[in-house]
Amino acid sequence: MPVKAVDLHVHLPIADWLDGSLGPYREPAERYFRSRIREKSADEIAVEYAQEGVFGILLGWDAETATGRPPLRNEVVSAVVRRHPRRFAFFAGIDPWKGQAAVEELERAVKELGAIGAKFHPSMQDFYPSDERHFPLWAKASELGVPCLFHTGTSGIGAGTAGGQGIRLDPSRPIHLDAVAARFPELTVIAAHFGWPWHLELIAMALHKRNLFIELSGWSPRYYPPELVREIGGRLQDQALFGSDYPFIAPARVLEELETIGLSPEAKVKIVRENAARLLKLEL
């Protein structure tokens, strides 16, 4: 089946991530998404994505410093991609608090493991992207020519618990990416989950900075704010990217609902496939 979409936000529901990296954070996230997550093998996930005609960007995960939980190692994710190169690519999980080791891990992941980007979760990792202590990471990503994807907005992880399991939302406000996009104009900055409830902030930033992209994962399209629908269908149709947040939300569901929100055919094909193919230099 030909590739009809590129999913920018795919977590691997394997034991290393579910039981290791997430651990006690798993159950509240499942309640938030109203979705019980079943452990699957990489081969099972590849079959699902092949059946849907979707190419997936797998995400590494390393919030070890802030959470004490083991990372989903980049070697593990890379091995899945090597096994299924026509179905997946991956963004390396990098813990920004590991300093120079983080910079070196990013370079190793790209040059040796084949990563085509890097993934960060400011709330889970408890850091501010605008903190200049982390600028060497953005400089390295810019030098390597790979995008950085950041969780933005609220978090299903920790949702509905007392104290949100200690997770702060403020580090994931989109505005903390503004300094990154401004200081590193050659760096592609991808804001996952479109930053709700600060989505207007993110829209303003994307209209101001061409190197900032809005990624739509983690939401059913029927709940997209009207301002977001208007802009991704209009002025920002070249800076919007489809994502599901698998396994919490299936890509097929998102693609089906995207048909119902009034996007033009031209905007829709850009969002679900062409923008990502161009940005990530994918041969689909």
C-alpha positions in Angstrom: 0.0 0.0 0.0 1.4 3.5 -0.9 2.2 5.8 2.0 -0.8 8.2 2.5 0.4 9.9 5.6 3.4 10.5 7.9 2.7 10.2 11.6 5.2 12.5 13.5 4.3 11.1 16.9 4.6 7.4 17.5 5.5 5.9 20.9 6.5 2.3 21.1 4.2 0.4 23.5 6.9 -2.1 24.3 7.9 -3.1 27.9 11.0 -0.9 27.9 8.7 2.2 27.5 5.5 1.1 29.3 7.0 -0.6 32.3 10.4 1.2 32.3 10.2 4.8 31.2 6.5 5.3 32.1 6.0 3.0 35.0 3.8 4.8 37.5 2.9 7.5 35.0 1.2 5.0 32.7 -2.2 4.5 34.5 -3.1 8.2 34.8 -2.3 8.7 31.1 -4.5 5.8 30.1 -7.4 7.4 32.2 -6.8 10.7 30.5 -6.9 9.3 27.0 -9.6 6.7 28.0 -7.5 4.2 26.3 -6.0 1.1 27.9 -2.6 0.4 26.3 -1.7 -3.1 25.4 2.0 -4.1 25.2 2.9 -4.9 21.6 5.9 -6.1 19.7 7.6 -3.9 17.1 6.5 -6.3 14.4 2.8 -6.0 15.4 3.1 -2.2 15.3 4.7 -2.3 11.9 1.9 -4.5 10.6 -0.7 -1.9 11.9 1.1 1.0 10.2 1.5 -1.0 7.0 -2.2 -1.8 6.9 -3.1 1.8 7.3 -0.5 3.0 4.7 1.1 5.3 7.3 4.9 5.9 7.8 5.7 6.4 11.5 8.3 8.5 13.2 9.2 6.6 16.4 10.2 8.6 19.4 12.9 7.8 21.9 12.4 8.8 25.5 14.9 9.9 28.2 13.6 11.7 31.2 15.9 9.9 33.6 17.3 12.9 35.5 13.9 14.4 36.3 11.9 11.2 36.9 14.5 8.6 37.9 12.9 6.2 35.3 15.1 4.4 32.8 15.1 5.7 29.3 13.8 4.0 26.2 17.3 3.7 24.7 18.0 5.0 21.3 19.6 1.7 20.3 16.3 -0.1 20.9 14.3 2.3 18.7 17.0 2.3 16.0 16.8 -1.5 15.9 13.1 -1.3 15.1 13.8 1.1 12.3 16.5 -1.2 10.9 14.1 -4.1 11.0 11.3 -2.0 9.3 13.0 0.7 7.3 10.1 1.1 4.9 7.7 1.7 7.7 9.5 3.8 10.3 12.2 6.4 11.0 13.0 7.8 14.5 13.8 10.8 16.6 16.3 10.2 19.4 15.3 10.7 23.0 17.7 13.1 24.7 17.8 14.1 28.4 18.9 17.8 28.3 20.2 17.7 31.9 22.9 15.3 30.9 24.9 18.3 29.6 27.8 17.5 27.3 26.8 13.8 27.4 23.4 14.8 25.9 25.1 16.7 23.1 27.3 13.7 22.4 24.4 11.3 22.5 22.5 13.4 20.0 25.5 13.4 17.6 25.9 9.6 18.1 22.2 8.9 17.6 22.2 10.8 14.3 25.6 9.7 12.9 25.7 6.1 14.2 22.1 5.1 14.9 20.4 6.9 12.0 18.1 9.2 14.0 16.6 12.0 11.9 15.5 14.3 14.7 15.4 14.6 18.5 12.5 14.5 21.0 12.1 16.5 24.2 9.3 16.7 26.8 9.9 19.9 28.9 7.4 19.0 31.5 8.5 15.4 32.0 12.2 16.4 31.8 11.5 19.5 34.0 13.5 22.0 31.9 12.9 25.2 30.0 14.0 25.1 26.3 14.8 28.8 26.6 17.3 28.2 29.3 20.7 29.1 27.8 22.3 26.1 29.6 20.6 23.9 27.0 21.6 26.0 24.0 24.5 23.7 23.1 21.9 21.0 22.3 20.0 23.3 19.9 23.3 24.3 18.3 24.3 20.7 17.8 20.9 19.8 16.3 21.2 22.9 14.0 24.7 21.8 13.0 23.5 18.2 12.3 20.6 19.5 10.3 17.9 17.6 12.3 14.7 19.0 13.8 13.9 19.1 17.5 10.3 18.1 18.5 9.0 19.4 21.8 6.0 18.4 23.8 3.9 21.6 24.3 0.7 22.4 26.2 -1.0 20.3 28.8 0.0 16.7 29.6 -2.0 13.5 29.7 0.8 12.1 31.9 0.0 13.0 35.5 -3.5 14.4 34.6 -6.2 14.0 37.2 -3.8 13.2 40.1 -3.0 15.2 43.1 -0.1 17.5 42.1 -0.1 16.0 38.6 2.5 13.5 39.8 4.9 16.5 40.3 4.8 17.4 36.6 4.7 21.1 35.9 3.0 22.4 32.8 4.8 25.8 32.6 8.0 24.4 31.0 5.8 23.2 28.1 4.3 26.6 27.2 5.0 27.3 23.6 6.6 30.7 24.4 9.6 29.0 25.7 10.4 27.8 22.2 10.4 31.3 20.8 13.9 32.1 22.0 15.1 28.8 20.5 13.6 29.5 17.1 14.9 33.0 17.2 18.5 32.2 18.3 18.8 29.2 15.9 17.1 30.2 12.6 18.5 27.2 10.8 17.0 24.8 13.3 13.5 23.3 12.7 11.5 23.5 15.9 8.4 21.3 16.0 5.8 22.0 18.7 3.8 18.8 19.4 0.1 18.8 20.4 -0.3 22.5 19.2 0.3 23.9 22.7 -3.3 23.9 24.1 -4.4 25.9 26.1 -1.7 28.3 24.8 -2.4 27.5 21.1 -2.9 31.1 20.2 0.6 31.9 21.5 1.9 29.1 19.3 0.0 30.3 16.2 1.4 33.8 16.7 4.9 32.3 16.9 4.5 30.1 13.8 3.3 33.1 11.8 6.3 35.0 13.0 9.0 32.4 12.5 9.1 30.2 9.5 11.3 27.6 11.2 8.6 26.7 13.7 6.1 23.9 12.9 2.8 23.0 14.6 2.3 19.3 15.1 -1.2 18.1 15.8 -0.9 14.9 17.8 -2.7 13.9 21.0 -6.1 15.3 20.0 -9.1 14.1 18.1 -9.6 16.6 15.2 -13.2 17.2 16.2 -11.8 19.0 19.3 -9.3 21.2 17.5 -9.9 24.9 18.4 -11.5 26.8 15.6 -8.5 29.3 15.4 -6.2 26.3 14.9 -8.4 24.8 12.1 -8.5 28.2 10.3 -4.8 28.7 10.4 -3.6 25.2 9.5 -6.1 25.3 6.6 -4.8 28.8 5.5 -1.7 30.7 6.3 0.0 27.9 8.2 -0.8 25.0 5.9 2.9 24.7 5.0 3.9 24.6 8.7 1.4 22.0 10.1 2.2 18.3 10.6 0.0 15.3 11.2 0.7 13.2 14.3 -1.4 10.7 16.3 0.3 10.1 19.7 0.0 6.3 19.2 -0.7 4.1 21.1 -3.0 6.5 23.0 -4.7 7.6 19.8 -4.7 5.5 16.5 -3.6 7.2 13.4 -6.6 5.9 11.4 -9.0 7.7 13.8 -7.2 11.0 13.4 -7.0 10.7 9.6 -10.7 9.8 9.4 -11.7 12.8 11.5 -9.5 15.2 9.6 -11.9 14.6 6.7 -14.6 16.3 8.7 -13.1 19.6 9.8 -13.3 21.5 6.5 -9.7 21.5 5.3 -9.2 21.9 1.5 -7.8 18.9 -0.3 -4.6 20.9 -0.9 -4.1 21.8 2.7 -4.9 18.3 3.9 -2.4 16.5 1.7 0.3 18.9 2.9 -0.5 18.4 6.5 -0.8 14.6 6.5 2.1 13.8 4.1 3.9 16.4 2.0 5.1 18.8 4.7 6.7 16.0 6.7 8.2 14.4 3.6 9.8 17.7 2.6 11.0 18.6 6.1 12.5 15.2 6.9 13.7 14.4 3.4 11.8 11.2 3.3 11.6 9.0 0.2 8.1 7.6 0.5 
